[in-house]
Amino acid sequence: MGAHAIDRGTHFSVWAPNARFVGVIGTFNGWQCQALHRIDDGTGRWMGFFENARCGDFYKFRIH
């Protein structure tokens, strides 16, 4: 869970089993929300990968 940077970008994941929408906002995207996708395995996890996110960027999850 959280943010995991690799050479090409950053993987984001969060547990939000009751959410209708989850996104990431941060310095890497001008604080504009970018959607994560729900993993369809019943665990309540949401995930996404963003090439422009790097180590040192600030971020927050937006959960509805």
C-alpha positions in Angstrom: 0.0 0.0 0.0 1.1 3.6 -0.6 3.5 4.8 -3.3 6.3 2.7 -4.7 8.7 4.4 -7.2 10.6 2.6 -9.9 12.7 4.0 -12.7 9.7 4.5 -15.1 7.3 6.1 -12.5 5.3 5.2 -9.4 2.8 2.6 -8.4 0.1 3.8 -6.1 -2.3 1.5 -4.0 -4.7 2.0 -1.2 -7.3 -0.1 0.7 -10.7 1.5 0.4 -13.3 -1.3 0.3 -16.4 1.0 0.6 -15.2 3.7 -1.8 -17.1 4.7 -5.0 -14.0 6.5 -6.4 -10.4 6.7 -5.5 -7.8 9.1 -7.1 -4.4 10.5 -6.5 -3.5 14.2 -6.3 0.0 15.5 -6.0 2.9 17.7 -7.1 3.5 15.4 -10.1 0.0 16.2 -11.6 -0.5 19.8 -10.5 -2.8 18.6 -7.7 -5.4 17.5 -10.3 -7.1 14.2 -9.4 -6.1 11.1 -11.5 -8.3 8.0 -11.0 -7.1 4.7 -9.6 -8.8 1.5 -10.7 -10.5 -1.0 -8.3 -8.9 -4.4 -8.3 -11.7 -7.0 -9.0 -10.5 -9.6 -6.5 -12.8 -8.6 -3.5 -9.9 -7.2 -1.4 -11.0 -3.5 -1.6 -7.7 -2.4 -3.1 -7.4 0.4 -5.7 -4.3 0.7 -7.8 -2.7 2.8 -10.5 0.7 3.6 -12.2 1.8 7.1 -13.2 4.9 7.7 -15.2 5.3 11.3 -14.2 5.4 10.6 -10.4 8.9 10.4 -9.0 10.6 10.0 -5.6 10.2 13.2 -3.6 6.8 14.1 -5.0 4.1 14.9 -2.5 0.7 13.1 -2.9 -2.6 12.4 -1.3 -5.4 9.9 -2.0 -8.8 11.4 -2.8 -11.5 8.9 -1.7 -15.2 9.2 -2.2 
